[in-house]
Amino acid sequence: MNRFVRYVALLALLLSVIGAVAVSAQETVNITIRCKSSPPEEDWRCNNFAEVEEEVEAELGIELNLTLLQDNIDWGDYKNEFVLSSEAGTPPDIILSGHEDIGAWAAAGLIIPLDDQLDQHPEFEDLVPTLWDSVRYKGQIWGIPQDAEARPIFYSKLLLADLGWSEEEIESLPERVLNGEFTFEDMIQTAKQAVDEGVVEEGNGYWHRTSNGPDFLYYYYGMGGEIETEDGVLIFDTEAARKVYELFARLVELGVTRPDMLGLDGNTVWHPGVASAEQVLFASGGTWNWPNWALNFVADRGGNDYLMENIGLTLIPAMETGQALTLTHPLVYMISSQSAHPDVALKLIAAVTTPEANNRHAIASFHLGILQSQLESEEYINNPQISGAHYMLDHTTALPNNPYWGTWSEAYYTGIQASQSGDLTPEEAVEAVVTQLQNELGDNVIIR
């Protein structure tokens, strides 16, 4: 019996030694992740990876050494940093950036396509289908959306009531916009009525974005403009662009938009003017504006409760196409072509692509969830401003993932500036933009 006990003890000791050797031989994988965020509400962009580290270690049987690099430096510096680190051979394994960087970075060989590995991760099957369009380039998938947003029209319930709208008319506005019953022209005429009747001051009927950015593209889409061929060549649709330029000139001529809107200071004029719900009737913004307003512009009036009571949001009303729309600009996780462990990197991305993980970011930063099942999450549903805007992702558009997009965008925007300021007629603005695009892009753009 004693001999048997000694045998069992010896066996147990041997097994423990074998286990210790196995643990010590466990592979250590170093993964660096680079994120840009506005603290503290967006810090989950990188911090979520720390939350799933042990889970991924257990599933893959490895030891992870995560390096999370997160700050809020200028976007230009941030993107240049990735390019330079790639050239130096020291890029992060995972880079978070705007989806529109896919075109340039894929073409330069800085990131890898993910198609062959996607079916190994069921988490990705839950992604809102329209968001996949934002990460495609030349028929392949190059990134995984980390967050989403919509760029809606905000409207003042207070001012609509002053204009004589009933509570039912005000509350049903998003549905009427969705159904095409209230168009962009209807919005302009309502804004003009508010100016004419003194409900708002001249120029405060409709405020749009004050500097170049993605928002200006949805006017082009709304006018029926196409942005790329099936082969990925950029298109400049002169008829759609002319209609956009006519719209921006007309907004000022009618007195519904300030002539100095482009270049207007955001923090001292635009945000307080819209957030107050007392100065501006309609405004084009982004869903992420909401927490900023609640915390920094109307906190003394009740913050979120004040906004919920006095401001609504809706899709961009239909223009020439007859369809209400919005534009989504997802930030996406991409994997460096120099990563020594792209499979582990993608597993980490999959682990944070869950309702639990994405809810942390979406709710803290007022971004829309990227997953369909988040609409079944009590935490997400209990935030009516976010969950109530989730439907907008079914009607969204996106920027093209094209290496020449920046040049196209800058030229298109100069036409908006010139036509709204009156420096050029809409027709002259189109001609100037066509000349600029042909000089700068040559065969990389098709003029229609």
C-alpha positions as a Markdown table, in Angstrom:
| # | Residue | x | y | z |
|---|---|---|---|---|
| 1 | Met | 0.0 | 0.0 | 0.0 |
| 2 | Asn | 2.8 | 2.4 | 0.9 |
| 3 | Arg | 4.5 | 1.5 | -2.3 |
| 4 | Phe | 1.3 | 2.4 | -4.2 |
| 5 | Val | 1.0 | 5.7 | -2.4 |
| 6 | Arg | 4.6 | 6.5 | -3.2 |
| 7 | Tyr | 3.9 | 5.6 | -6.9 |
| 8 | Val | 0.8 | 8.0 | -7.0 |
| 9 | Ala | 2.8 | 10.8 | -5.4 |
| 10 | Leu | 5.6 | 10.3 | -7.9 |
| 11 | Leu | 3.2 | 10.3 | -10.8 |
| 12 | Ala | 1.6 | 13.5 | -9.5 |
| 13 | Leu | 5.0 | 15.1 | -9.2 |
| 14 | Leu | 5.9 | 14.0 | -12.7 |
| 15 | Leu | 2.7 | 15.4 | -14.1 |
| 16 | Ser | 3.2 | 18.7 | -12.4 |
| 17 | Val | 6.7 | 19.0 | -13.8 |
| 18 | Ile | 5.4 | 18.2 | -17.3 |
| 19 | Gly | 2.7 | 20.9 | -16.8 |
| 20 | Ala | 5.2 | 23.4 | -15.6 |
| 21 | Val | 7.4 | 22.7 | -18.7 |
| 22 | Ala | 4.3 | 23.1 | -20.9 |
| 23 | Val | 3.5 | 26.4 | -19.4 |
| 24 | Ser | 7.0 | 27.6 | -19.6 |
| 25 | Ala | 7.1 | 26.5 | -23.2 |
| 26 | Gln | 3.9 | 28.4 | -24.0 |
| 27 | Glu | 4.4 | 30.7 | -26.9 |
| 28 | Thr | 4.5 | 34.4 | -26.1 |
| 29 | Val | 3.0 | 36.6 | -28.8 |
| 30 | Asn | 3.7 | 40.3 | -28.9 |
| 31 | Ile | 0.9 | 42.4 | -30.4 |
| 32 | Thr | 1.0 | 46.2 | -30.7 |
| 33 | Ile | -2.3 | 48.1 | -31.3 |
| 34 | Arg | -2.5 | 51.8 | -32.3 |
| 35 | Cys | -5.6 | 53.8 | -31.7 |
| 36 | Lys | -6.7 | 57.4 | -31.9 |
| 37 | Ser | -9.4 | 58.5 | -29.5 |
| 38 | Ser | -10.9 | 61.5 | -27.7 |
| 39 | Pro | -10.6 | 60.7 | -24.0 |
| 40 | Pro | -12.3 | 59.5 | -22.0 |
| 41 | Glu | -15.4 | 58.6 | -24.0 |
| 42 | Glu | -13.6 | 56.9 | -26.9 |
| 43 | Asp | -10.9 | 55.1 | -24.9 |
| 44 | Trp | -12.6 | 51.7 | -25.4 |
| 45 | Arg | -11.2 | 51.7 | -29.0 |
| 46 | Cys | -7.9 | 50.3 | -27.6 |
| 47 | Asn | -8.9 | 49.5 | -24.0 |
| 48 | Asn | -11.4 | 46.8 | -25.2 |
| 49 | Phe | -8.4 | 44.6 | -26.2 |
| 50 | Ala | -7.2 | 44.5 | -22.6 |
| 51 | Glu | -10.6 | 43.2 | -21.6 |
| 52 | Val | -10.4 | 40.2 | -23.9 |
| 53 | Glu | -6.7 | 39.4 | -23.5 |
| 54 | Glu | -7.2 | 36.5 | -21.2 |
| 55 | Glu | -10.0 | 35.1 | -23.3 |
| 56 | Val | -7.9 | 35.0 | -26.4 |
| 57 | Glu | -4.9 | 33.6 | -24.5 |
| 58 | Ala | -7.0 | 30.7 | -23.2 |
| 59 | Glu | -8.6 | 30.0 | -26.6 |
| 60 | Leu | -5.3 | 30.1 | -28.6 |
| 61 | Gly | -3.1 | 28.5 | -25.8 |
| 62 | Ile | -0.7 | 31.4 | -26.0 |
| 63 | Glu | 0.6 | 34.2 | -23.7 |
| 64 | Leu | -0.2 | 37.6 | -25.1 |
| 65 | Asn | 2.0 | 40.7 | -24.6 |
| 66 | Leu | -0.2 | 43.5 | -25.6 |
| 67 | Thr | 1.1 | 47.0 | -26.2 |
| 68 | Leu | -1.8 | 49.5 | -26.5 |
| 69 | Leu | -0.8 | 52.9 | -27.9 |
| 70 | Gln | -3.7 | 55.4 | -27.7 |
| 71 | Asp | -3.8 | 59.2 | -27.8 |
| 72 | Asn | -5.6 | 62.0 | -29.6 |
| 73 | Ile | -3.0 | 63.5 | -31.9 |
| 74 | Asp | -3.9 | 65.2 | -35.1 |
| 75 | Trp | -5.3 | 62.8 | -37.8 |
| 76 | Gly | -2.7 | 63.9 | -40.3 |
| 77 | Asp | 0.2 | 63.2 | -37.9 |
| 78 | Tyr | -1.5 | 60.0 | -36.8 |
| 79 | Lys | -1.8 | 58.6 | -40.3 |
| 80 | Asn | 1.7 | 59.8 | -41.3 |
| 81 | Glu | 3.1 | 58.0 | -38.2 |
| 82 | Phe | 1.7 | 54.7 | -39.5 |
| 83 | Val | 3.2 | 55.2 | -43.0 |
| 84 | Leu | 6.6 | 56.2 | -41.6 |
| 85 | Ser | 6.7 | 53.3 | -39.1 |
| 86 | Ser | 5.8 | 50.9 | -41.9 |
| 87 | Glu | 8.6 | 52.2 | -44.0 |
| 88 | Ala | 10.9 | 51.8 | -41.0 |
| 89 | Gly | 9.7 | 48.2 | -40.5 |
| 90 | Thr | 8.2 | 48.9 | -37.1 |
| 91 | Pro | 4.4 | 49.4 | -37.7 |
| 92 | Pro | 1.8 | 48.3 | -35.1 |
| 93 | Asp | 0.1 | 45.0 | -35.8 |
| 94 | Ile | -3.3 | 46.6 | -35.7 |
| 95 | Ile | -4.0 | 50.1 | -36.8 |
| 96 | Leu | -7.3 | 51.9 | -36.2 |
| 97 | Ser | -8.1 | 54.6 | -38.8 |
| 98 | Gly | -10.8 | 55.9 | -41.1 |
| 99 | His | -12.0 | 53.4 | -43.7 |
| 100 | Glu | -11.1 | 55.7 | -46.5 |
| 101 | Asp | -7.4 | 55.0 | -45.8 |
| 102 | Ile | -7.9 | 51.5 | -47.1 |
| 103 | Gly | -7.5 | 52.5 | -50.7 |
| 104 | Ala | -4.1 | 54.2 | -50.2 |
| 105 | Trp | -2.7 | 51.7 | -47.7 |
| 106 | Ala | -3.8 | 48.6 | -49.6 |
| 107 | Ala | -2.4 | 50.0 | -52.8 |
| 108 | Ala | 0.9 | 50.7 | -51.1 |
| 109 | Gly | 1.0 | 47.2 | -49.5 |
| 110 | Leu | 0.9 | 48.4 | -46.0 |
| 111 | Ile | -2.2 | 46.3 | -44.9 |
| 112 | Ile | -3.5 | 42.9 | -45.7 |
| 113 | Pro | -6.8 | 41.6 | -47.1 |
| 114 | Leu | -8.8 | 39.5 | -44.6 |
| 115 | Asp | -11.2 | 37.5 | -46.8 |
| 116 | Asp | -9.6 | 34.1 | -46.3 |
| 117 | Gln | -9.9 | 34.3 | -42.5 |
| 118 | Leu | -13.3 | 35.9 | -42.0 |
| 119 | Asp | -15.2 | 32.7 | -41.9 |
| 120 | Gln | -13.1 | 31.4 | -39.0 |
| 121 | His | -14.7 | 34.1 | -36.8 |
| 122 | Pro | -18.5 | 33.9 | -36.4 |
| 123 | Glu | -18.5 | 37.3 | -34.6 |
| 124 | Phe | -18.2 | 39.0 | -38.0 |
| 125 | Glu | -21.5 | 37.4 | -39.3 |
| 126 | Asp | -23.3 | 39.8 | -36.9 |
| 127 | Leu | -22.0 | 43.0 | -38.6 |
| 128 | Val | -24.6 | 45.4 | -40.0 |
| 129 | Pro | -24.5 | 44.4 | -43.7 |
| 130 | Thr | -24.1 | 47.9 | -45.1 |
| 131 | Leu | -20.9 | 48.4 | -43.1 |
| 132 | Trp | -19.1 | 45.8 | -45.2 |
| 133 | Asp | -19.3 | 48.3 | -48.2 |
| 134 | Ser | -17.0 | 50.7 | -46.3 |
| 135 | Val | -14.1 | 48.2 | -46.0 |
| 136 | Arg | -14.1 | 46.8 | -49.6 |
| 137 | Tyr | -11.4 | 47.7 | -52.0 |
| 138 | Lys | -10.9 | 46.0 | -55.4 |
| 139 | Gly | -13.3 | 43.2 | -54.4 |
| 140 | Gln | -11.6 | 42.3 | -51.1 |
| 141 | Ile | -12.2 | 43.1 | -47.4 |
| 142 | Trp | -9.3 | 45.0 | -45.8 |
| 143 | Gly | -10.7 | 46.0 | -42.4 |
| 144 | Ile | -13.2 | 45.4 | -39.7 |
| 145 | Pro | -15.4 | 48.3 | -38.6 |
| 146 | Gln | -14.8 | 49.4 | -35.0 |
| 147 | Asp | -17.6 | 51.9 | -34.7 |
| 148 | Ala | -20.3 | 53.6 | -36.8 |
| 149 | Glu | -22.2 | 56.8 | -36.8 |
| 150 | Ala | -24.8 | 58.6 | -38.8 |
| 151 | Arg | -24.8 | 62.1 | -40.0 |
| 152 | Pro | -28.4 | 63.2 | -39.5 |
| 153 | Ile | -30.3 | 66.4 | -39.6 |
| 154 | Phe | -30.9 | 67.8 | -36.1 |
| 155 | Tyr | -34.0 | 69.8 | -35.6 |
| 156 | Ser | -35.3 | 72.1 | -32.8 |
| 157 | Lys | -38.6 | 70.9 | -31.4 |
| 158 | Leu | -38.9 | 74.2 | -29.6 |
| 159 | Leu | -38.7 | 76.2 | -32.8 |
| 160 | Leu | -40.9 | 73.9 | -34.8 |
| 161 | Ala | -43.5 | 74.4 | -32.1 |
| 162 | Asp | -43.0 | 78.1 | -32.3 |
| 163 | Leu | -43.7 | 77.8 | -36.0 |
| 164 | Gly | -47.0 | 76.2 | -35.3 |
| 165 | Trp | -46.2 | 72.5 | -35.7 |
| 166 | Ser | -48.3 | 70.2 | -33.5 |
| 167 | Glu | -46.6 | 67.7 | -31.2 |
| 168 | Glu | -47.6 | 64.8 | -33.6 |
| 169 | Glu | -46.1 | 66.6 | -36.6 |
| 170 | Ile | -42.8 | 67.2 | -34.7 |
| 171 | Glu | -42.5 | 63.6 | -33.4 |
| 172 | Ser | -43.4 | 62.0 | -36.8 |
| 173 | Leu | -40.8 | 64.0 | -38.7 |
| 174 | Pro | -38.2 | 61.2 | -38.8 |
| 175 | Glu | -40.8 | 58.7 | -40.2 |
| 176 | Arg | -42.1 | 61.3 | -42.8 |
| 177 | Val | -38.5 | 61.9 | -43.9 |
| 178 | Leu | -37.9 | 58.2 | -44.2 |
| 179 | Asn | -41.0 | 57.7 | -46.3 |
| 180 | Gly | -40.1 | 60.6 | -48.6 |
| 181 | Glu | -43.1 | 62.7 | -47.4 |
| 182 | Phe | -40.8 | 65.5 | -46.1 |
| 183 | Thr | -38.1 | 66.3 | -48.6 |
| 184 | Phe | -35.0 | 68.5 | -48.5 |
| 185 | Glu | -36.9 | 71.1 | -50.4 |
| 186 | Asp | -39.6 | 70.9 | -47.8 |
| 187 | Met | -36.9 | 71.5 | -45.1 |
| 188 | Ile | -35.6 | 74.5 | -47.0 |
| 189 | Gln | -39.1 | 76.0 | -47.3 |
| 190 | Thr | -39.8 | 75.4 | -43.6 |
| 191 | Ala | -36.5 | 77.1 | -42.8 |
| 192 | Lys | -37.4 | 80.0 | -45.0 |
| 193 | Gln | -40.8 | 80.3 | -43.3 |
| 194 | Ala | -39.1 | 80.4 | -39.9 |
| 195 | Val | -36.9 | 83.2 | -41.1 |
| 196 | Asp | -39.7 | 85.1 | -42.7 |
| 197 | Glu | -41.9 | 84.9 | -39.6 |
| 198 | Gly | -39.1 | 85.8 | -37.2 |
| 199 | Val | -39.0 | 82.5 | -35.5 |
| 200 | Val | -35.2 | 82.4 | -36.2 |
| 201 | Glu | -32.8 | 85.1 | -37.3 |
| 202 | Glu | -31.9 | 85.4 | -40.9 |
| 203 | Gly | -29.3 | 82.7 | -41.7 |
| 204 | Asn | -30.4 | 80.4 | -38.9 |
| 205 | Gly | -32.9 | 78.3 | -40.8 |
| 206 | Tyr | -30.3 | 75.6 | -41.8 |
| 207 | Trp | -26.7 | 75.2 | -40.8 |
| 208 | His | -24.4 | 72.7 | -42.5 |
| 209 | Arg | -20.8 | 71.7 | -41.8 |
| 210 | Thr | -18.4 | 74.5 | -41.5 |
| 211 | Ser | -15.3 | 72.9 | -43.1 |
| 212 | Asn | -14.5 | 70.2 | -45.6 |
| 213 | Gly | -15.4 | 66.7 | -44.6 |
| 214 | Pro | -17.4 | 63.6 | -45.4 |
| 215 | Asp | -20.8 | 65.3 | -44.9 |
| 216 | Phe | -20.6 | 67.2 | -48.2 |
| 217 | Leu | -20.6 | 63.9 | -50.1 |
| 218 | Tyr | -24.2 | 63.1 | -49.2 |
| 219 | Tyr | -25.5 | 66.1 | -51.1 |
| 220 | Tyr | -23.7 | 64.7 | -54.2 |
| 221 | Tyr | -25.2 | 61.3 | -53.6 |
| 222 | Gly | -28.6 | 62.9 | -53.0 |
| 223 | Met | -28.4 | 64.6 | -56.3 |
| 224 | Gly | -27.8 | 61.3 | -58.1 |
| 225 | Gly | -24.0 | 61.6 | -58.3 |
| 226 | Glu | -21.9 | 58.5 | -58.8 |
| 227 | Ile | -18.4 | 58.4 | -57.2 |
| 228 | Glu | -16.7 | 55.3 | -58.7 |
| 229 | Thr | -16.9 | 52.9 | -61.6 |
| 230 | Glu | -17.0 | 49.1 | -60.9 |
| 231 | Asp | -13.3 | 49.1 | -61.6 |
| 232 | Gly | -12.6 | 51.6 | -58.8 |
| 233 | Val | -12.0 | 54.7 | -61.0 |
| 234 | Leu | -13.3 | 57.9 | -59.5 |
| 235 | Ile | -16.2 | 59.7 | -61.3 |
| 236 | Phe | -17.0 | 63.4 | -61.2 |
| 237 | Asp | -20.7 | 63.8 | -62.2 |
| 238 | Thr | -20.9 | 67.3 | -63.5 |
| 239 | Glu | -24.7 | 67.4 | -63.5 |
| 240 | Ala | -25.0 | 66.2 | -59.8 |
| 241 | Ala | -22.2 | 68.6 | -58.8 |
| 242 | Arg | -23.9 | 71.6 | -60.5 |
| 243 | Lys | -27.1 | 70.8 | -58.6 |
| 244 | Val | -25.1 | 70.7 | -55.3 |
| 245 | Tyr | -23.4 | 74.0 | -56.1 |
| 246 | Glu | -26.8 | 75.6 | -57.0 |
| 247 | Leu | -28.2 | 74.3 | -53.7 |
| 248 | Phe | -25.4 | 76.0 | -51.6 |
| 249 | Ala | -25.7 | 79.2 | -53.5 |
| 250 | Arg | -29.5 | 79.2 | -53.0 |
| 251 | Leu | -29.3 | 78.5 | -49.3 |
| 252 | Val | -27.6 | 81.9 | -48.8 |
| 253 | Glu | -29.8 | 83.7 | -51.4 |
| 254 | Leu | -33.0 | 82.5 | -49.5 |
| 255 | Gly | -31.5 | 83.7 | -46.2 |
| 256 | Val | -31.8 | 80.3 | -44.5 |
| 257 | Thr | -28.0 | 79.8 | -44.2 |
| 258 | Arg | -25.4 | 82.3 | -43.1 |
| 259 | Pro | -23.1 | 83.5 | -45.9 |
| 260 | Asp | -20.1 | 82.9 | -43.5 |
| 261 | Met | -21.1 | 79.4 | -42.6 |
| 262 | Leu | -18.0 | 77.9 | -44.2 |
| 263 | Gly | -15.3 | 78.8 | -41.7 |
| 264 | Leu | -17.6 | 79.5 | -38.8 |
| 265 | Asp | -16.0 | 78.6 | -35.4 |
| 266 | Gly | -17.5 | 75.4 | -34.0 |
| 267 | Asn | -17.0 | 75.8 | -30.3 |
| 268 | Thr | -18.0 | 79.4 | -30.0 |
| 269 | Val | -20.8 | 79.6 | -32.5 |
| 270 | Trp | -21.9 | 76.5 | -34.3 |
| 271 | His | -22.2 | 74.0 | -31.3 |
| 272 | Pro | -23.8 | 76.4 | -28.8 |
| 273 | Gly | -26.1 | 77.7 | -31.5 |
| 274 | Val | -27.5 | 74.3 | -32.4 |
| 275 | Ala | -27.4 | 72.7 | -28.9 |
| 276 | Ser | -29.4 | 75.5 | -27.4 |
| 277 | Ala | -32.4 | 74.5 | -29.5 |
| 278 | Glu | -33.3 | 78.2 | -29.4 |
| 279 | Gln | -31.3 | 79.7 | -32.3 |
| 280 | Val | -31.1 | 77.2 | -35.2 |
| 281 | Leu | -34.0 | 75.3 | -36.7 |
| 282 | Phe | -32.2 | 72.6 | -38.8 |
| 283 | Ala | -28.6 | 71.6 | -38.7 |
| 284 | Ser | -26.5 | 68.9 | -40.3 |
| 285 | Gly | -24.2 | 67.1 | -37.8 |
| 286 | Gly | -23.1 | 63.8 | -36.5 |
| 287 | Thr | -24.6 | 61.5 | -33.8 |
| 288 | Trp | -21.4 | 61.9 | -31.8 |
| 289 | Asn | -22.3 | 65.6 | -31.3 |
| 290 | Trp | -24.9 | 64.7 | -28.8 |
| 291 | Pro | -22.7 | 63.8 | -25.8 |
| 292 | Asn | -20.5 | 66.8 | -26.5 |
| 293 | Trp | -23.5 | 69.1 | -26.4 |
| 294 | Ala | -24.8 | 67.4 | -23.2 |
| 295 | Leu | -21.5 | 67.7 | -21.4 |
| 296 | Asn | -20.2 | 71.0 | -22.7 |
| 297 | Phe | -23.0 | 73.2 | -24.0 |
| 298 | Val | -26.3 | 72.5 | -22.1 |
| 299 | Ala | -25.1 | 70.8 | -18.9 |
| 300 | Asp | -26.5 | 73.7 | -16.9 |
| 301 | Arg | -29.9 | 73.2 | -18.5 |
| 302 | Gly | -30.1 | 69.5 | -17.8 |
| 303 | Gly | -27.7 | 68.0 | -20.3 |
| 304 | Asn | -29.0 | 64.9 | -22.0 |
| 305 | Asp | -32.5 | 65.4 | -20.6 |
| 306 | Tyr | -32.7 | 68.9 | -22.1 |
| 307 | Leu | -31.5 | 67.6 | -25.5 |
| 308 | Met | -34.0 | 64.7 | -25.5 |
| 309 | Glu | -36.9 | 67.1 | -24.8 |
| 310 | Asn | -35.9 | 69.8 | -27.3 |
| 311 | Ile | -33.9 | 68.3 | -30.2 |
| 312 | Gly | -34.7 | 65.5 | -32.6 |
| 313 | Leu | -32.7 | 63.9 | -35.4 |
| 314 | Thr | -33.6 | 62.4 | -38.7 |
| 315 | Leu | -32.1 | 61.1 | -41.9 |
| 316 | Ile | -31.1 | 63.6 | -44.6 |
| 317 | Pro | -34.4 | 64.3 | -46.4 |
| 318 | Ala | -34.6 | 63.1 | -50.0 |
| 319 | Met | -33.2 | 65.3 | -52.8 |
| 320 | Glu | -33.2 | 64.4 | -56.5 |
| 321 | Thr | -33.0 | 60.6 | -56.0 |
| 322 | Gly | -36.2 | 60.5 | -53.9 |
| 323 | Gln | -34.4 | 58.6 | -51.2 |
| 324 | Ala | -33.6 | 59.7 | -47.6 |
| 325 | Leu | -30.0 | 59.0 | -46.8 |
| 326 | Thr | -27.1 | 59.6 | -44.4 |
| 327 | Leu | -23.4 | 59.0 | -44.5 |
| 328 | Thr | -21.4 | 56.7 | -42.2 |
| 329 | His | -17.7 | 57.1 | -41.7 |
| 330 | Pro | -16.6 | 54.0 | -39.7 |
| 331 | Leu | -13.2 | 53.8 | -38.1 |
| 332 | Val | -11.9 | 50.3 | -38.8 |
| 333 | Tyr | -9.2 | 48.0 | -37.5 |
| 334 | Met | -6.6 | 47.0 | -40.2 |
| 335 | Ile | -3.8 | 44.6 | -39.9 |
| 336 | Ser | -0.3 | 45.5 | -41.0 |
| 337 | Ser | 1.3 | 43.5 | -43.8 |
| 338 | Gln | 4.4 | 43.3 | -41.5 |
| 339 | Ser | 2.6 | 41.7 | -38.6 |
| 340 | Ala | 4.3 | 38.5 | -37.5 |
| 341 | His | 1.0 | 37.2 | -36.2 |
| 342 | Pro | -1.9 | 38.3 | -38.4 |
| 343 | Asp | -4.0 | 35.4 | -37.3 |
| 344 | Val | -3.7 | 36.4 | -33.6 |
| 345 | Ala | -4.4 | 40.0 | -34.5 |
| 346 | Leu | -7.6 | 39.1 | -36.3 |
| 347 | Lys | -8.6 | 36.9 | -33.4 |
| 348 | Leu | -8.2 | 39.9 | -31.1 |
| 349 | Ile | -10.3 | 42.0 | -33.4 |
| 350 | Ala | -13.0 | 39.3 | -33.5 |
| 351 | Ala | -13.0 | 39.2 | -29.7 |
| 352 | Val | -13.9 | 42.9 | -29.4 |
| 353 | Thr | -16.5 | 42.6 | -32.2 |
| 354 | Thr | -19.2 | 41.5 | -29.8 |
| 355 | Pro | -22.3 | 43.3 | -28.4 |
| 356 | Glu | -20.7 | 43.5 | -24.9 |
| 357 | Ala | -17.5 | 45.0 | -26.1 |
| 358 | Asn | -19.0 | 47.3 | -28.7 |
| 359 | Asn | -21.7 | 48.5 | -26.3 |
| 360 | Arg | -19.0 | 49.8 | -24.0 |
| 361 | His | -17.7 | 52.1 | -26.8 |
| 362 | Ala | -21.0 | 53.0 | -28.5 |
| 363 | Ile | -22.7 | 54.1 | -25.3 |
| 364 | Ala | -19.8 | 55.9 | -23.8 |
| 365 | Ser | -19.1 | 57.8 | -27.1 |
| 366 | Phe | -22.6 | 58.0 | -28.6 |
| 367 | His | -21.6 | 56.0 | -31.7 |
| 368 | Leu | -24.0 | 53.6 | -33.3 |
| 369 | Gly | -23.4 | 49.9 | -32.7 |
| 370 | Ile | -21.8 | 47.9 | -35.5 |
| 371 | Leu | -23.7 | 44.7 | -34.8 |
| 372 | Gln | -27.2 | 43.7 | -35.6 |
| 373 | Ser | -27.7 | 41.9 | -32.3 |
| 374 | Gln | -27.0 | 45.1 | -30.3 |
| 375 | Leu | -30.6 | 46.0 | -30.9 |
| 376 | Glu | -31.4 | 43.0 | -28.7 |
| 377 | Ser | -29.2 | 44.3 | -25.9 |
| 378 | Glu | -31.0 | 45.9 | -23.0 |
| 379 | Glu | -28.1 | 48.2 | -22.4 |
| 380 | Tyr | -28.1 | 49.5 | -26.0 |
| 381 | Ile | -31.9 | 49.7 | -26.2 |
| 382 | Asn | -32.0 | 51.7 | -23.0 |
| 383 | Asn | -30.1 | 54.5 | -24.7 |
| 384 | Pro | -32.9 | 55.8 | -27.0 |
| 385 | Gln | -30.8 | 58.3 | -28.9 |
| 386 | Ile | -28.4 | 55.7 | -30.0 |
| 387 | Ser | -30.7 | 52.8 | -30.6 |
| 388 | Gly | -33.3 | 55.1 | -32.1 |
| 389 | Ala | -30.8 | 56.2 | -34.7 |
| 390 | His | -29.6 | 52.6 | -35.5 |
| 391 | Tyr | -32.0 | 52.3 | -38.4 |
| 392 | Met | -30.1 | 55.0 | -40.2 |
| 393 | Leu | -27.4 | 52.4 | -41.0 |
| 394 | Asp | -29.8 | 50.7 | -43.3 |
| 395 | His | -29.9 | 53.9 | -45.4 |
| 396 | Thr | -26.3 | 54.9 | -45.3 |
| 397 | Thr | -23.6 | 55.8 | -47.9 |
| 398 | Ala | -19.9 | 55.9 | -47.4 |
| 399 | Leu | -16.7 | 57.5 | -48.8 |
| 400 | Pro | -14.9 | 55.6 | -51.5 |
| 401 | Asn | -11.9 | 53.6 | -50.6 |
| 402 | Asn | -9.8 | 55.1 | -53.3 |
| 403 | Pro | -6.2 | 56.4 | -53.1 |
| 404 | Tyr | -7.2 | 59.5 | -55.0 |
| 405 | Trp | -10.2 | 60.4 | -52.8 |
| 406 | Gly | -8.5 | 63.2 | -51.0 |
| 407 | Thr | -7.7 | 65.1 | -54.2 |
| 408 | Trp | -11.3 | 64.6 | -55.5 |
| 409 | Ser | -12.8 | 65.8 | -52.2 |
| 410 | Glu | -10.7 | 68.9 | -52.1 |
| 411 | Ala | -11.6 | 69.9 | -55.6 |
| 412 | Tyr | -15.3 | 69.2 | -55.1 |
| 413 | Tyr | -15.2 | 71.3 | -51.9 |
| 414 | Thr | -13.6 | 74.3 | -53.7 |
| 415 | Gly | -16.7 | 74.3 | -55.9 |
| 416 | Ile | -19.0 | 74.5 | -52.8 |
| 417 | Gln | -16.9 | 77.3 | -51.4 |
| 418 | Ala | -16.9 | 79.3 | -54.6 |
| 419 | Ser | -20.7 | 78.9 | -55.3 |
| 420 | Gln | -21.8 | 79.6 | -51.8 |
| 421 | Ser | -19.6 | 82.7 | -51.5 |
| 422 | Gly | -20.8 | 83.9 | -54.9 |
| 423 | Asp | -17.3 | 84.1 | -56.3 |
| 424 | Leu | -18.4 | 81.8 | -59.1 |
| 425 | Thr | -21.7 | 80.7 | -60.6 |
| 426 | Pro | -22.5 | 77.0 | -60.1 |
| 427 | Glu | -21.7 | 76.4 | -63.8 |
| 428 | Glu | -18.4 | 78.2 | -63.4 |
| 429 | Ala | -17.6 | 76.3 | -60.3 |
| 430 | Val | -18.2 | 73.0 | -62.1 |
| 431 | Glu | -15.8 | 74.1 | -64.9 |
| 432 | Ala | -13.2 | 75.1 | -62.4 |
| 433 | Val | -13.4 | 71.8 | -60.5 |
| 434 | Val | -13.3 | 69.8 | -63.8 |
| 435 | Thr | -10.1 | 71.7 | -64.7 |
| 436 | Gln | -8.5 | 71.0 | -61.3 |
| 437 | Leu | -9.4 | 67.3 | -61.3 |
| 438 | Gln | -8.1 | 66.8 | -64.9 |
| 439 | Asn | -4.8 | 68.6 | -64.0 |
| 440 | Glu | -4.3 | 66.7 | -60.7 |
| 441 | Leu | -5.8 | 63.3 | -61.5 |
| 442 | Gly | -5.6 | 62.9 | -65.2 |
| 443 | Asp | -6.8 | 59.4 | -66.2 |
| 444 | Asn | -7.5 | 58.6 | -62.5 |
| 445 | Val | -10.9 | 60.4 | -62.8 |
| 446 | Ile | -13.7 | 60.2 | -65.3 |
| 447 | Ile | -15.6 | 63.4 | -66.0 |
| 448 | Arg | -19.3 | 62.8 | -66.8 |
